[in-house]
Amino acid sequence: MNLFWIALALLAGATLPTQAGINAQLQLHWARHPALASLVSFTVGTLALVGYCVAARVPFPSLAGTTTQWWHWVGGLLGAVFVTVVTFLAPRLGAATMVGLVVAGQMIASVGLDHFGALGYAERPLTLMRLAGIAMLVGGVVLIRRF
């Protein structure tokens, strides 16, 4: 596996507790509600992406003749739910427990998506070793939370 991709994935992972902490502070000091803090976060992110797309001259594709399904558009909704929930949980659980639980949830969903080959993922059957990996993740969360 390419070391650059690994570093990029680690960097992306590091943004989760950082973003949740920033949004939780915005909620505490101004927004007073996790949904409003999330809205600000998404607005700033949207403006940044619009700026990038304009500067990079990323072409906007036509919707005519597309094979796009209705459910292809719900990623933003899932992102909004995710950001709002972690904004709410960050001050209550702490960064390590929150991220541990999020990662465990991501791995459980990922193993299921792989097993069924859902959403365009290659089919990879659920094995005893994959189940053991999930159990170790959950065990890690328990250790982080307890100690």
C-alpha positions as CSV (number, residue, x, y, z in Angstrom):
1,M,0.0,0.0,0.0
2,N,1.2,3.5,-0.9
3,L,2.6,5.3,2.1
4,F,1.2,8.6,0.8
5,W,-2.4,7.1,0.9
6,I,-1.8,5.8,4.4
7,A,-0.6,9.2,5.6
8,L,-3.5,10.9,3.9
9,A,-6.0,8.5,5.5
10,L,-4.4,9.1,8.9
11,L,-4.6,12.9,8.4
12,A,-8.3,12.6,7.4
13,G,-8.9,10.5,10.6
14,A,-7.2,13.2,12.7
15,T,-9.7,15.8,11.5
16,L,-12.6,14.0,13.2
17,P,-11.8,14.7,16.8
18,T,-10.4,18.1,15.8
19,Q,-13.6,19.1,14.0
20,A,-15.9,17.7,16.7
21,G,-14.0,19.6,19.4
22,I,-14.1,22.8,17.4
23,N,-17.9,22.4,16.7
24,A,-18.5,21.6,20.3
25,Q,-16.8,24.8,21.4
26,L,-18.8,26.7,18.8
27,Q,-21.9,25.2,20.3
28,L,-20.9,26.0,23.8
29,H,-19.8,29.6,23.2
30,W,-22.2,30.7,20.5
31,A,-24.6,28.3,18.7
32,R,-26.2,26.7,21.9
33,H,-27.3,23.8,19.7
34,P,-25.4,21.0,17.9
35,A,-27.4,21.4,14.8
36,L,-26.6,25.1,14.5
37,A,-22.9,24.5,15.1
38,S,-23.1,21.8,12.4
39,L,-24.8,24.2,10.0
40,V,-22.0,26.7,10.5
41,S,-19.5,23.9,9.9
42,F,-21.2,22.8,6.7
43,T,-21.6,26.4,5.5
44,V,-17.9,27.1,5.9
45,G,-17.0,23.8,4.3
46,T,-19.4,24.4,1.4
47,L,-17.9,27.9,0.8
48,A,-14.4,26.4,0.8
49,L,-15.4,23.7,-1.7
50,V,-17.1,26.3,-4.0
51,G,-14.0,28.4,-3.8
52,Y,-11.8,25.4,-4.7
53,C,-14.1,24.2,-7.5
54,V,-14.1,27.7,-9.0
55,A,-10.4,28.2,-8.7
56,A,-9.6,24.7,-10.1
57,R,-12.3,25.1,-12.8
58,V,-13.9,21.8,-11.9
59,P,-16.6,21.3,-14.5
60,F,-20.2,20.8,-13.3
61,P,-21.7,17.8,-15.0
62,S,-25.2,17.9,-16.6
63,L,-28.0,16.0,-15.0
64,A,-29.5,15.1,-18.4
65,G,-29.0,11.5,-19.3
66,T,-27.5,10.6,-16.0
67,T,-27.9,7.2,-14.3
68,T,-27.9,8.8,-10.9
69,Q,-30.3,7.2,-8.4
70,W,-32.2,9.2,-5.8
71,W,-30.2,7.6,-3.0
72,H,-26.9,8.8,-4.5
73,W,-27.8,12.3,-3.1
74,V,-28.1,11.3,0.6
75,G,-24.4,11.4,1.4
76,G,-24.7,15.1,2.5
77,L,-27.7,14.1,4.8
78,L,-25.6,11.4,6.4
79,G,-22.7,13.8,6.8
80,A,-25.0,16.3,8.5
81,V,-26.3,13.7,10.9
82,F,-22.8,12.5,11.6
83,V,-21.4,16.0,12.3
84,T,-24.3,17.0,14.5
85,V,-24.1,13.8,16.5
86,V,-20.3,14.0,17.1
87,T,-20.7,17.7,18.0
88,F,-23.3,16.7,20.6
89,L,-21.2,13.7,21.9
90,A,-17.7,15.3,22.0
91,P,-18.0,17.1,25.3
92,R,-20.0,14.3,26.8
93,L,-17.8,11.3,25.9
94,G,-14.4,12.9,25.3
95,A,-12.4,12.6,22.1
96,A,-10.9,9.1,22.6
97,T,-14.1,7.4,23.6
98,M,-16.2,9.2,20.9
99,V,-13.7,8.4,18.1
100,G,-13.3,4.8,19.4
101,L,-17.1,4.3,19.2
102,V,-17.3,6.0,15.9
103,V,-14.6,3.8,14.4
104,A,-16.2,0.7,15.9
105,G,-19.5,1.7,14.3
106,Q,-17.7,2.4,11.0
107,M,-16.0,-1.0,11.0
108,I,-19.2,-2.9,11.9
109,A,-21.0,-1.1,9.0
110,S,-18.0,-1.6,6.7
111,V,-17.9,-5.4,7.3
112,G,-21.6,-5.6,6.6
113,L,-21.3,-3.5,3.4
114,D,-18.4,-5.7,2.2
115,H,-20.2,-8.9,3.1
116,F,-23.2,-8.0,0.9
117,G,-21.2,-6.1,-1.7
118,A,-23.5,-3.1,-1.1
119,L,-23.1,0.4,-2.5
120,G,-20.6,-0.7,-5.1
121,Y,-18.1,-2.3,-2.7
122,A,-16.5,-5.5,-3.7
123,E,-18.0,-8.5,-2.0
124,R,-15.8,-9.8,0.9
125,P,-17.4,-12.4,3.1
126,L,-17.8,-12.0,6.8
127,T,-15.1,-14.3,8.3
128,L,-14.2,-15.3,11.8
129,M,-11.1,-13.1,11.6
130,R,-13.1,-10.1,10.6
131,L,-15.4,-10.7,13.5
132,A,-12.4,-11.0,15.8
133,G,-11.2,-7.6,14.4
134,I,-14.5,-6.0,15.4
135,A,-14.3,-7.6,18.8
136,M,-10.8,-6.2,19.3
137,L,-12.0,-2.7,18.3
138,V,-14.9,-2.9,20.8
139,G,-12.5,-4.1,23.4
140,G,-10.2,-1.2,22.7
141,V,-13.0,1.2,23.2
142,V,-13.8,-0.4,26.5
143,L,-10.2,0.0,27.6
144,I,-10.0,3.6,26.5
145,R,-13.3,4.4,28.3
146,R,-12.3,2.6,31.5
147,F,-8.7,3.8,31.8
